[in-house]
């Protein structure tokens, strides 16, 4: 009779089975304002899906779009600033 044992590759977690790294968590944290703004925009869009938007709904949509654009701008500026070398260094 043969021993039945686990194969080492199956027991050991592969690269895809592990949780996010610290760098990945930092990237998610940096993008969180944009993610929150996009969720807020999506919520505002869902509210007006089955009805004619009222004035308050239109304001909510405009405000949510502006927040998304502002969050994208901030994220782009942070990304650009990370690659700009300091002058006079």
C-alpha positions in Angstrom: 0.0 0.0 0.0 1.3 3.5 -0.9 1.3 6.4 1.5 -0.9 9.2 0.4 0.7 12.6 1.2 0.2 16.1 0.1 2.3 17.4 -2.8 4.5 20.2 -1.6 3.4 22.6 -4.4 -0.3 22.2 -3.4 0.4 22.8 0.3 2.6 25.8 -0.1 0.7 29.0 -1.0 1.4 30.2 -4.4 2.1 33.8 -5.3 -1.6 34.4 -6.1 -2.9 32.9 -2.9 -1.1 35.4 -0.6 -2.6 38.6 0.6 -1.6 42.0 -0.7 1.9 43.3 0.0 2.6 46.4 2.0 3.4 48.3 -1.3 0.0 47.2 -2.7 -1.8 48.3 0.4 0.0 51.7 0.2 -1.1 52.1 -3.4 -4.7 51.3 -2.5 -4.5 53.7 0.4 -3.2 56.4 -1.9 -6.1 55.8 -4.4 -8.8 55.6 -1.7 -10.0 59.2 -2.1 -10.6 58.5 -5.9 -12.3 55.2 -5.1 -14.6 56.9 -2.6 -15.4 59.7 -5.0 -16.2 57.2 -7.8 -18.5 55.2 -5.5 -20.3 58.5 -4.6 -20.8 59.3 -8.3 -22.1 55.8 -8.9 -24.6 56.1 -6.1 -25.8 59.5 -7.5 -26.1 57.9 -11.0 -28.1 54.9 -9.6 -30.5 57.2 -7.8 -31.5 58.9 -11.0 -31.7 55.8 -13.2 -35.4 55.3 -13.1 -36.7 58.8 -12.8 -36.2 62.3 -14.1 -33.4 64.0 -12.1 -34.7 66.8 -9.8 -32.6 69.9 -9.2 -31.2 68.4 -6.1 -30.2 65.3 -8.0 -28.5 67.3 -10.7 -26.5 69.2 -8.0 -25.6 65.9 -6.4 -24.4 64.5 -9.8 -22.4 67.7 -10.5 -20.8 67.7 -7.1 -19.9 64.0 -7.4 -18.4 64.5 -10.9 -16.3 67.4 -9.5 -15.1 65.3 -6.6 -14.0 62.5 -9.0 -12.1 65.0 -11.2 -10.5 66.6 -8.1 -9.4 63.2 -6.8 -8.0 62.2 -10.2 -6.1 65.5 -10.4 -4.7 65.0 -6.9 -3.7 61.4 -7.7 -2.1 62.5 -11.0 -0.2 65.2 -9.2 1.1 62.8 -6.5 2.2 60.4 -9.2 3.9 63.1 -11.2 5.6 64.5 -8.1 7.1 61.1 -7.3 9.0 61.0 -10.6 10.2 64.6 -10.6 13.8 64.9 -9.4 14.6 67.7 -7.0 16.4 70.7 -8.5 19.8 71.5 -7.1 20.3 68.2 -5.5 
